[in-house]
């Protein structure tokens, strides 16, 4: 079925098609229409799920963890301040090995109060042990939602789908909605194995653990995050076989013969393709790499994509005060192991915070600056700031 | 070895290796939760002892056949009751303190009609017996008694002086309140059960009471109250003056009483309203003359309201002292009354003022009450001014004779009569089984101390399971009403007043199935477990479990710590805490 829907409705369709059994959520702009749509689907009998209304995002995640421990496929959605409030429980979901799926609509942090998009909320959760999957368009949003359950449940690690506020959440696109039977064949029911709350065989989960075992539990999280790279690739390939749409953790665009490569994530990739095409028409040797996964970070793939390039321009719609943009940090860290001859110069740019547009012109100006500056600046450059 | 192939000796997440069940934390408690079944105020109030919350629960799930069977455990006439019972249950409904009382009669009416349209039958529940029962009077009391003894396997013969069974339900209640096809259909189910009807037989005249007492092992008598109270004034023999019951009987048996164009109806009870509404349908102008005020009227509020809609006029605080006219009534002299002290009935007493005035009328119906005709009674039972003396189960001073309906000391309503018939049937069964004198033992089967005995409670009906039934009545304060939404009571349409006056078409329209279910869902099911699952959900120790017997929940005392959360969160007061010794 082909439908014109917003990114938020695409998330709801993805969750519904995945036969999600428990939704516990708290409304927050711009996420609200996701859970409204799911509530409607439940009311109309389209989705057979238990909908738990909670008093906060913290409780929403706690309820999802409980549901997941009870053997149910659990889902929630939030954004910005809601994700910050959820932070403690995000760590817990990982430690409890509950494959909860969360859709986060990127919303910039307060204060000052704002509802517009940037990635500060999701990148701030980098260390929680959640798989993070960033999306470029509404089709990718729907497809990633379905894939997220499969990835999470295979690894017993929680997964976050990330989409830009308004650019995706409230913008409609025509997309393909797969039929339920095909999705069911692709995504079998969640099997909790030995780890689930059984009233007839009650056990203590996550009880106090001494220093003789704690590291082993954490190490397994790290091991499985490393395994996740292979699992995500496998799921991407299986998805492509079944549904005919292929996704990548690292996707190169006209980058093969490029001297300068722009690295982007989320909706900036869409604008980026236009900018690259325009620059190529003007004879520029420029390409682009789109990153889908922040965690696990696709170190090997990014090295392969950027090895031997002259210059790399990373556009971060986020920043870490006192340091640099998060994607730039990750890429610098990954490429450091290359021999100096193969190691590109890395230019970091902060742009589009709080929903400010990153247009084709913005990307072109970033490219021009990268091309002309012999060396990167000491810190990441802020693009579009009105200095006086 | 690749990084991802390395293993450690701990499971994926920290998990206790021994099930928590070894730690029987229930030993900490000093109080324990109990699942009990309390009595709803509506069930206590029902004079026929119906299990209202039980059938509301079933109807709310669309289980109408079971709901019908649950009603007919107690009362053979749900379609009649849903129409004519004055549903005092609704006055006691706990929901009235929340928003509005549940329209119980609307749901009962739907269930009754469902039974009729689906041809549901009533079975005999016990083996055939050889002791024979006679029932004298085919009114609601007699039919109820016959029904209940027949269900217990006794052969029953009903005697009545009328040609058709029904008693006051047929002679007293006009068709616009109770259509005749409904009445006939519900009574015909009794014939199908094998009850023998001997109509047109007046006991005491066509057959002697002694003969009856010899031929039958027990007799139930409910011949009603047909002695009409008179006004005690001169000139009541003039043409155009009627007694209420005779007037209603004539019209209800398809007669055409010659009434005037301008009728005065004397009285403030339901019979007075019936007479007025019938007269309006016969084309007369009607004035109801009542000696007390509107608030003191014993007639049902909705009846008064509908009489007003149909154009009946009311004249309060007046009573006739003289009838004008020669052969034919031509008017009345009325004395103005005032309201005095509160009397035994709880209403303010009318006090004569001495001041009089006249009204014109060419007809009058006197509807000021009735008593039993002493001539109608068996000679060997004791009575006080026609009110037969019985014990609480209906047994008279003559041990083989039981009595009920309007001739014993109970309110004169169809529902009370039906309840009295049921009580007597239970007593007759016990009497013939030789289990006499155990009335006290029956108290546990009453819907509360003030309630009527329930067959379902005696027999332990499985249609709606009541677990550990008590006789404790639950009020609104005793429930956790946080869990109940606010939703208005169903409004049932009446046909327009103009159309009503064209004939005797039923005034109240039928609810749809959806409406009946929706209204049944408004019932709180006070005092009983509805399997809402709150106790199960809230228990912090997972000590509440599904009852292996199939309905409701149990508390596992090995793990219950006695916190009482389940009892607190039970919406309907079907649990309580008990301190342990």
Interface residues (C-beta under 8 A of the other chain):
Chain A: X95 X96 X97 X156 X194 X195 X199 X201 X202 X203 X204 X205 X206 X207 X209 X213 X216 X217 X219 X220 X223 X226 X227 X230
Chain B: X3 X4 X6 X8 X9 X10 X11 X12 X13 X14 X15 X16 X18 X19 X20 X21 X542 X545
